[in-house]
Amino acid sequence: MGIKMKKILFLLLVLAAAGVGYWAFLYQTPEEKNFIRALNAAKEGNVAAQLQTADFYAAGTGTKQDGKQAVYWYRQAALEGDPDALWKCAQAYTEGKLVPQDLEEAVPFLMLGAKQGNIPAQEELSRFYAQGLGGLVKHEGESLYWQFIAAKIGSSSAQAALKQAQQHSPQLYESVEKFLTDLKTAQEGDGSARLAVGEAYLTGNPILQNTEEAEKWLTLAWQENKLSQAGLMLAQAYQNGPLSDAAKANRMWNELAKQAYAPAQYALGEKAYQSGHYDDAFAWFSNAAAGGFAQGQYMTGFMLMQGQGTAVSVPLAVTFFRSAAEQENVPAQYVLGQIYWKGLGVPQDKKVGKMWLEKAAMRGNKEAQTLLESE
């Protein structure tokens, strides 16, 4: 073969090799094509494609495995509220396989995913509350709450956990179960249920304290269901409690006072008394007493005995003490017993005094017990 022919054959071989390489460069596997399609759609804001792209990066399907890119796309879908993406974000930060473990970073995704109805997120959030993970306060009631939610929508593991809780913590189980019943009824507009739910959120019992939810439910019970007790809870929470809003507190007290709600009148009397405004205190306590409020009757009697905000009148004080004592008010029972036992401003009558002192002692009043034993 001539030199010229050899050069031609060599050139043909080079071109053939280059063609194979070029074809190999252009060829894409089905997985690679799927990845590129998903990535392009993800960049255009398609949530399902964002979730799929994240899965491709997480598994290394159709592209090089990249945990950071996987979590990036999970987060993009999670920002749109996708429950599966929220859970996978939480899972990534909890497990520490795709990105470094960060339990605190996992918490917001767990919470949002749980609220969106993702069962794994609900169960994991329950575990976080049970163990106090990720900066969350340890709270058995809140943990059990999420087990109830997961069980209700079909989680067999949550149902099994509830059976164990019912055996080991029956009181807590019943409390959380009642809260969920109240919550459902409250959502249907029942005033008593709204009051109960608001109080549960306000006190953090049996579920975690949530002042925003507490204010919402108590306000509904007050404004729509016209429950004065809800108004009183709001006033107290605004005054010295977790809601802490002086302007709202004053407005609530004024509204309650206009309704002549005895417990609120007593609270206003107590506030005035502590401030040294005895005239105002006596007026409020007297109004509460007229409404049949035992503690108001006791304080009215007390101020009449002391001559605070009014003239001293032992006979009138005794009348108020007796009204309160008959309603099982222990301080009134003790004071009334002491008055008759010692004859303080009234004819001494140890028989009547002993009767009231015994009632007070039976209900735990140590001073009454000491006075009885001194005989």
Secondary structure by P-SEA (a helix, b strand, c coil): ccaaaaaaaaaaaaaaaaaaaaaaaacccaaaaaaaaaaaaaaaccaaaaaaaaaaaaacccccccaaaaaaaaaaaaaaccaaaaaaaaaaaaaccccccccccaaaaaaaaaaaccaaaaaaaaaaaaaccccccccaaaaaaaaaaaaaaccaaaaaaaaaaaaccaaaaaaaaaaaaaaaaaaaccaaaaaaaaaaaaacccccccaaaaaaaaaaaaaccccaaaaaaaaaaacccccccaaaaaaaaaaaaaaccaaaaaaaaaaaaaacaaaaaaaaaaaaaaaccaaaaaaaaaaaaacccccccaaaaaaaaaaaaaacaaaaaaaaaaaaaacccccccaaaaaaaaaaaaaaccaaaaaaaacc
